[in-house]
Amino acid sequence: MPKGERESNIELLRILSMLGVIILHYNNQTIGGGLRFVDHSSINYYGLMLLESMLICAVNLFMLISGYFSCKSNRTTLQKPLELILQVMVFSFVWNWSTGVINASLSFKGLMFSLVPANYFAILYIVVYLLSPYLNLLYDKINANFISLIFLLFSVYPTIVEVFGDITNYEWLGLSSVGMYGSQWGYQVVNFIMMYYMGMYIRKNIKIIEKVKPLFWGIALSGVVVLITIWACVSESRGSDVNLAWIYCNPLVVIEAILLFVLFNASKVRFTPREK
């Protein structure tokens, strides 16, 4: 890709992923409460469940995109991590100050605590970013066997353990391949690195992938979204944990991120910023 040229299709995907994260937080049972307060027998509820299934891959997409575009980089700088941490601190401080004023609960201790950049995505993203030059050493050797292995070890198997625990109504500590306390919903660096390598593998095989018609990717993506939604609906009807359908390391969620990326990548719309 010529210097200065940007892929507007992937830029649009990034924007949609950002909107997806916002909607996911709105739907969240404890944060936005969308899925909590809406009537569970209404069409609105099932609409939110479908929307949740469509957008649950947003975080995975960010890491996949990073792996796709950063896989040939051999250096990092401290500027990017520091800028990200500063952004988290400023946003957290402003948010806590404004909500504290509105709710008459403003406190010095609360404001000081808000300056601690306790944001799992930012911290784990920085970890992967700093490790990326070393992760990229595998670029020439990465193959289908490696991708299949990390997919089985860090997506398929941990999800099976979570489902097994839900069925038996018991927390099987130490059974997961991710950590002592299970998959942690995919909120861990293992999942981030896995998605980074997924992006790297796509980049290495992009010429082969681009030979497949976008219609195929679109149909496959629709099928995966339907499967995730059915999983969530069946889990709810059985009284099981509906959220297992929406954990980031769920194989269907991982595949959804991959399909969504290759679908957008198939639309080669590029633009070169006009010089001032």
C-alpha positions as CSV (number, residue, x, y, z in Angstrom):
1,M,0.0,0.0,0.0
2,P,1.5,3.3,-1.0
3,K,2.7,5.6,1.8
4,G,-0.1,8.1,2.8
5,E,-2.8,5.9,1.4
6,R,-5.4,4.6,3.8
7,E,-7.9,1.8,3.5
8,S,-11.2,3.5,4.2
9,N,-13.0,0.1,4.4
10,I,-10.9,-0.9,7.5
11,E,-11.2,2.7,8.9
12,L,-15.0,2.2,8.7
13,L,-14.7,-1.1,10.4
14,R,-12.8,0.5,13.2
15,I,-15.5,3.1,13.6
16,L,-18.2,0.4,13.7
17,S,-16.3,-1.5,16.3
18,M,-16.1,1.6,18.5
19,L,-19.9,2.0,18.1
20,G,-20.2,-1.7,18.9
21,V,-18.4,-1.3,22.2
22,I,-20.7,1.6,23.2
23,I,-23.8,-0.5,22.3
24,L,-22.4,-3.6,24.2
25,H,-22.0,-1.4,27.3
26,Y,-25.5,-0.1,26.9
27,N,-26.8,-3.7,26.7
28,N,-24.7,-4.8,29.6
29,Q,-26.8,-6.1,32.5
30,T,-25.0,-3.9,35.2
31,I,-23.7,-0.9,33.2
32,G,-26.3,0.2,30.7
33,G,-28.9,-2.2,31.7
34,G,-30.5,-2.6,28.3
35,L,-30.9,-6.4,28.5
36,R,-31.8,-6.1,32.2
37,F,-34.7,-3.7,32.2
38,V,-36.4,-4.5,28.9
39,D,-39.3,-7.0,28.9
40,H,-37.7,-10.4,28.3
41,S,-40.8,-11.6,26.4
42,S,-40.8,-8.6,24.0
43,I,-39.5,-8.3,20.5
44,N,-37.2,-5.5,21.8
45,Y,-35.4,-7.9,24.0
46,Y,-34.7,-10.4,21.2
47,G,-33.7,-7.5,19.1
48,L,-31.1,-6.5,21.7
49,M,-29.9,-10.1,21.9
50,L,-29.4,-10.1,18.1
51,L,-27.6,-6.8,18.3
52,E,-25.4,-8.2,21.1
53,S,-24.5,-11.2,19.0
54,M,-23.7,-9.0,16.0
55,L,-21.3,-6.7,17.9
56,I,-19.8,-8.9,20.5
57,C,-16.7,-9.4,18.4
58,A,-15.8,-5.7,18.5
59,V,-12.9,-6.0,21.0
60,N,-11.5,-9.0,19.2
61,L,-11.6,-7.0,16.0
62,F,-9.4,-4.3,17.4
63,M,-6.7,-6.8,18.2
64,L,-7.1,-8.6,14.9
65,I,-6.7,-5.3,13.0
66,S,-3.6,-4.5,15.0
67,G,-2.1,-7.9,14.1
68,Y,-3.0,-7.4,10.4
69,F,-1.3,-4.0,10.2
70,S,1.5,-4.3,12.7
71,C,2.8,-7.8,11.9
72,K,5.7,-6.5,9.9
73,S,6.8,-3.8,12.4
74,N,10.0,-4.4,14.3
75,R,9.9,-1.4,16.7
76,T,7.7,0.3,19.3
77,T,7.7,3.6,21.0
78,L,6.7,4.6,24.5
79,Q,4.7,7.6,23.2
80,K,1.7,5.5,22.1
81,P,1.3,3.7,25.4
82,L,1.7,6.9,27.4
83,E,-0.8,8.7,25.2
84,L,-3.3,5.9,25.7
85,I,-2.8,5.9,29.5
86,L,-3.2,9.7,29.6
87,Q,-6.4,9.5,27.6
88,V,-7.8,6.9,30.0
89,M,-6.9,9.0,33.0
90,V,-8.4,12.2,31.6
91,F,-11.6,10.5,30.5
92,S,-12.0,8.7,33.9
93,F,-11.3,12.0,35.8
94,V,-13.8,14.0,33.8
95,W,-16.4,11.2,34.0
96,N,-16.1,10.9,37.8
97,W,-16.0,14.6,38.3
98,S,-19.1,15.2,36.2
99,T,-21.1,12.3,37.7
100,G,-20.0,13.3,41.2
101,V,-21.3,16.8,40.6
102,I,-24.6,15.6,39.2
103,N,-25.2,13.0,41.9
104,A,-23.7,15.2,44.7
105,S,-21.2,12.5,45.5
106,L,-18.0,14.3,44.5
107,S,-15.0,13.4,46.8
108,F,-11.3,14.0,46.7
109,K,-10.6,10.3,47.2
110,G,-12.8,9.4,44.3
111,L,-11.1,11.8,42.0
112,M,-7.7,10.6,43.0
113,F,-8.7,7.0,42.4
114,S,-10.1,8.0,39.0
115,L,-6.5,8.9,37.9
116,V,-5.4,5.2,38.2
117,P,-5.7,3.9,34.6
118,A,-7.5,0.7,35.7
119,N,-8.8,-0.2,32.2
120,Y,-8.3,-3.8,31.2
121,F,-8.4,-3.1,27.4
122,A,-5.9,-0.3,27.6
123,I,-3.4,-2.2,29.8
124,L,-3.6,-5.4,27.8
125,Y,-3.4,-3.6,24.5
126,I,-0.3,-1.8,25.6
127,V,1.2,-5.2,26.7
128,V,0.6,-6.7,23.2
129,Y,1.9,-3.5,21.6
130,L,5.1,-3.6,23.5
131,L,5.5,-7.3,22.7
132,S,4.6,-7.0,19.1
133,P,8.1,-6.8,17.7
134,Y,8.8,-10.2,19.3
135,L,5.4,-11.6,18.4
136,N,6.2,-10.6,14.8
137,L,9.3,-12.8,14.7
138,L,6.9,-15.7,14.0
139,Y,5.5,-14.0,10.8
140,D,7.6,-16.1,8.4
141,K,6.9,-19.3,10.3
142,I,3.2,-18.8,11.1
143,N,1.0,-21.4,9.4
144,A,-2.4,-23.1,9.6
145,N,-1.2,-25.6,12.2
146,F,-0.1,-22.9,14.6
147,I,-3.4,-21.0,14.2
148,S,-5.4,-24.1,14.6
149,L,-3.5,-25.0,17.8
150,I,-3.9,-21.7,19.5
151,F,-7.6,-21.6,18.5
152,L,-8.1,-25.0,20.0
153,L,-6.1,-24.3,23.2
154,F,-7.3,-20.8,23.9
155,S,-10.8,-20.6,22.4
156,V,-12.4,-24.0,21.9
157,Y,-11.2,-25.8,25.0
158,P,-11.6,-22.9,27.5
159,T,-15.2,-22.4,26.2
160,I,-15.9,-26.2,26.6
161,V,-14.7,-25.9,30.2
162,E,-17.0,-22.9,30.8
163,V,-20.0,-24.8,29.3
164,F,-19.1,-27.9,31.4
165,G,-19.0,-25.8,34.5
166,D,-22.4,-24.2,33.7
167,I,-24.0,-27.6,33.1
168,T,-22.6,-29.2,36.3
169,N,-23.2,-26.0,38.2
170,Y,-19.6,-26.2,39.6
171,E,-16.5,-24.0,39.2
172,W,-13.8,-26.3,37.9
173,L,-10.7,-24.5,39.1
174,G,-7.6,-25.4,37.3
175,L,-9.3,-27.2,34.4
176,S,-9.0,-24.4,31.9
177,S,-6.0,-23.9,29.6
178,V,-6.0,-20.2,30.1
179,G,-5.7,-19.8,33.9
180,M,-6.7,-21.1,37.3
181,Y,-10.0,-19.3,37.2
182,G,-11.1,-20.2,33.8
183,S,-11.3,-18.1,30.6
184,Q,-12.2,-14.9,32.4
185,W,-14.7,-14.3,29.5
186,G,-11.7,-13.6,27.2
187,Y,-10.7,-10.6,29.3
188,Q,-7.1,-11.6,29.3
189,V,-3.9,-11.2,27.4
190,V,-4.0,-14.7,26.0
191,N,-7.1,-13.9,24.0
192,F,-5.6,-10.6,22.8
193,I,-2.4,-12.3,21.6
194,M,-4.5,-15.0,19.9
195,M,-6.5,-12.4,17.9
196,Y,-3.2,-10.6,17.1
197,Y,-1.9,-13.8,15.5
198,M,-5.2,-14.3,13.7
199,G,-4.7,-10.9,12.0
200,M,-1.1,-11.8,11.2
201,Y,-2.2,-15.0,9.6
202,I,-4.8,-13.2,7.5
203,R,-2.2,-10.7,6.3
204,K,0.2,-13.5,5.3
205,N,-2.6,-15.3,3.3
206,I,-4.5,-12.2,2.1
207,K,-4.0,-13.0,-1.6
208,I,-5.7,-16.4,-1.2
209,I,-8.5,-15.0,1.0
210,E,-9.2,-12.3,-1.6
211,K,-10.0,-14.9,-4.2
212,V,-13.1,-15.9,-2.3
213,K,-16.2,-13.9,-3.2
214,P,-17.5,-11.4,-0.6
215,L,-21.0,-13.1,-0.8
216,F,-19.5,-16.2,0.8
217,W,-18.1,-14.2,3.7
218,G,-21.4,-12.4,4.1
219,I,-23.4,-15.6,4.2
220,A,-21.0,-17.3,6.6
221,L,-21.0,-14.2,8.9
222,S,-24.8,-14.2,8.9
223,G,-24.8,-17.8,9.8
224,V,-22.4,-17.3,12.7
225,V,-24.5,-14.4,14.1
226,V,-27.6,-16.6,14.0
227,L,-25.8,-19.4,15.8
228,I,-24.6,-17.1,18.6
229,T,-28.1,-15.7,19.0
230,I,-29.6,-19.2,19.1
231,W,-27.0,-20.2,21.7
232,A,-28.0,-17.2,23.8
233,C,-31.7,-17.8,23.5
234,V,-31.5,-21.6,24.2
235,S,-29.3,-20.9,27.2
236,E,-31.9,-18.4,28.6
237,S,-34.8,-20.8,28.0
238,R,-32.9,-23.6,29.9
239,G,-31.9,-21.3,32.7
240,S,-28.2,-21.6,31.8
241,D,-25.7,-18.7,31.7
242,V,-26.7,-16.8,28.6
243,N,-23.5,-14.8,28.7
244,L,-21.4,-17.8,27.7
245,A,-22.6,-17.2,24.1
246,W,-21.0,-13.8,24.3
247,I,-17.6,-14.4,25.9
248,Y,-14.8,-13.0,23.8
249,C,-13.0,-16.4,23.6
250,N,-16.1,-18.2,22.3
251,P,-15.0,-19.9,19.1
252,L,-18.1,-18.4,17.3
253,V,-17.2,-14.9,18.5
254,V,-13.6,-15.4,17.3
255,I,-14.8,-16.7,13.9
256,E,-17.3,-13.8,13.7
257,A,-14.4,-11.3,14.1
258,I,-12.4,-13.0,11.3
259,L,-15.4,-13.1,8.9
260,L,-16.3,-9.5,9.5
261,F,-12.8,-8.4,8.8
262,V,-12.3,-10.3,5.6
263,L,-15.7,-9.1,4.4
264,F,-14.8,-5.5,4.9
265,N,-11.3,-6.1,3.5
266,A,-13.0,-7.5,0.3
267,S,-14.3,-3.9,-0.3
268,K,-11.1,-2.3,-1.5
269,V,-12.0,1.4,-1.1
270,R,-8.9,3.5,-0.6
271,F,-8.2,7.2,-0.5
272,T,-5.2,9.3,-0.3
273,P,-5.4,12.3,2.0
274,R,-5.2,15.5,0.0
275,E,-2.1,17.6,0.7
276,K,-2.7,21.0,2.2
